Amino acid sequence: MSYFEIEGGHQLKGEITPQGAKNEALQVLCAVLLTEDLVRINNIPEIRDVLKLIELLRDLGVKIERLSKGEYTFQSDNIDLAYLDSAEFKQKGAALRGSIMIVGPLLARFGKGYIPSPGGDKIGRRRLDTHFEGFIALGAKFEYLQKDSFYKVYNDNLTGTFHHLDEASVTGTANILMAAVMAKGITTLYNAACEPYLQQLCKMLVSMGAKIEGIGSNKLVIEGVNSMSGCRHTCLPDMIEIGSFIGMSAITQSDITLKNCAIENLGIIPKTFQRLGINLEIIGDDIHIPEQKHYEIDSFIDGSILTISDQIWPGFTPDLISIALITATQARGTVLIHQKMFESRLFFVDNLIDMGAQIILCDPHRATVIGLDRKTQLKGITMSSPDIRAGVALLIAAMSARGKSTIKNIEQIDRGYEKIEERLNPLGAHITRFETN
């Protein structure tokens, strides 16, 4: 186990470039299984979850070469399907939530896909029904081995169909989409997710020979093809990291420029932070957040308290709810944070309350934040990271706090943010990593 010690109260200054998008990388890495040809992917974030998936692909028989930082080639011309029945696969697959997305491409190309019940954040229920209902609609047979928590789908002759997803799940849409690209006939997916990650996956699949219409909408029409070819693909910058750095800059009164942010793919993220009172300037593809002593939360037109809630895209992403919440703690004004998707994601606020934040946890999904307007500085404490996004929210809180803080279980942060202390310390942060046995 590792932990961070953070000396708070330091302003940051300088430029930082966001890493490649984690959520996109997990999808496009699984797509390499659709072809025996060489696939080259750039701007892959070298974070814990992504590296675990790369290791899992290598264990499956994918030939992988690291050309440079974030740049890899993949060739899936000799896949070991017997590995899917191994005890090692059951252990490694269960350790990674993103492993679920190997099932769709394996089913499409080889007629079968297996996966143990995958792990990930402890933020509430994350059911897999959407994935498997989609495979079943395409004609796959489904088995769930309850004793082993092991899922199986198989069919050599997937057939296109009309399918209405029961929820606009990003990973569910990606998985079903990758199965459908080689199914016979036409598949229509309605209520599909349309996040930039999903659009990027669609564009990659098209470059591999897939026929997909409706990219960027919630209705995808896929005409199946017989085979897929190799391609080159570049991942977008991570919009979650961009939002995290915007909040971090505001609460620490820093002057930061975020470079190469792919602004057109950020949706309402900049606008949402502006409603929290944060000044930010978009310069080309960069975002400049100047030092700001005070920032005031907006209200609705009738003067009522602003609500920030997560929505399916193009609404505000749930992965930034924790960041919006911590940012509001030092604003002027009050905001209701409504996290609709996961019932355990707001439980980290107990740590913020211990640090001196004024937060009322109304229920598992809603928290009212009464901004301190910097009249009272948060104080450093010892805490533990429960999940990726809450972990970074706690790190941001510690960076703004008085005195020293300790954050344990930072492996959760490492799952989503690449060497974050090495990237922030040159800007003026004081974050030290300690390794324990």
Helices and strands as residue ranges (DSSP letters): E 2-7, E 13-16, H 22-31, G 32-34, E 38-42, H 48-59, E 63-68, E 71-75, G 81-85, H 87-94, G 97-102, H 103-110, E 112-116, H 129-137, E 141-145, E 150-154, E 162-164, H 170-180, E 186-190, H 196-207, E 211-213, E 219-223, E 231-234, H 239-251, E 255-258, G 263-265, H 269-275, E 281-283, E 286-289, E 306-309, G 318-320, H 321-328, E 334-338, H 349-354, E 358-363, E 366-370, E 382-384, H 388-400, E 404-408, H 411-414, H 420-424, G 425-427, E 431-435
